[in-house]
């Protein structure tokens, strides 16, 4: 990373390529989050935390179902 001086201190400056890469990674993460949310029956604006909570609830319900316990309504 290139550096320049400002206020007597050296500060790193990201290159255009690094910024472009970071933006693409952020965009890919947002797309993946939206796809995962819609696949789980949540709105595409759901956060990763909401997706994880939903998947854990479904995993617990499937374990209980395999054990013969009747699951509660998950919705």
C-alpha positions in Angstrom: 0.0 0.0 0.0 1.3 3.4 -0.9 1.9 6.0 1.9 1.7 9.7 2.1 2.4 12.2 4.8 -0.3 14.2 6.4 -0.1 16.1 9.7 3.4 14.8 10.0 2.4 11.2 10.0 2.7 8.5 7.4 -0.8 7.2 6.3 -1.4 4.2 4.1 -3.5 4.9 1.0 -5.3 2.0 -0.7 -4.9 1.6 -4.4 -7.8 1.8 -6.8 -7.4 -2.0 -7.3 -7.6 -2.7 -3.6 -10.7 -0.5 -3.2 -12.3 -2.2 -6.2 -11.6 -5.6 -4.8 -13.1 -4.7 -1.4 -16.3 -3.4 -3.1 -16.6 -6.6 -5.1 -16.2 -8.7 -2.0 -18.8 -6.6 -0.1 -21.2 -6.9 -3.1 -20.8 -10.7 -3.2 -21.4 -10.9 0.5 -24.6 -8.9 0.2 -25.8 -11.0 -2.8 -25.1 -14.3 -0.9 -26.9 -13.0 2.2 -29.9 -12.1 0.1 -29.9 -15.5 -1.6 -29.6 -17.3 1.7 -32.4 -15.3 3.3 -34.8 -15.9 0.4 -33.9 -19.6 0.4 -34.9 -19.8 4.1 -38.2 -18.0 3.6 -37.0 -14.7 5.0 -37.1 -11.3 3.3 -34.0 -10.5 1.3 -33.2 -7.7 3.7 -32.8 -10.1 6.6 -29.4 -9.9 8.5 -26.9 -12.8 8.8 -28.0 -13.1 12.5 -31.6 -13.6 11.5 -30.6 -16.2 8.9 -28.5 -18.1 11.5 -31.3 -18.1 14.1 -33.8 -19.4 11.6 -31.4 -22.2 10.5 -30.6 -23.2 14.1 -34.4 -23.4 14.9 -34.9 -25.6 11.8 -32.0 -27.8 12.8 -33.3 -28.3 16.3 -36.8 -29.0 15.0 -35.4 -31.6 12.6 -33.4 -33.3 15.4 -36.6 -33.4 17.6 -38.6 -34.8 14.7 -35.9 -37.5 14.2 -36.1 -38.3 17.9 -39.9 -38.6 17.7 -40.9 -35.4 19.5 -43.6 -33.3 17.8 -42.1 -29.9 17.0 -43.7 -26.6 17.7 -44.8 -24.2 15.0 -41.6 -22.4 13.8 -43.4 -19.5 12.2 
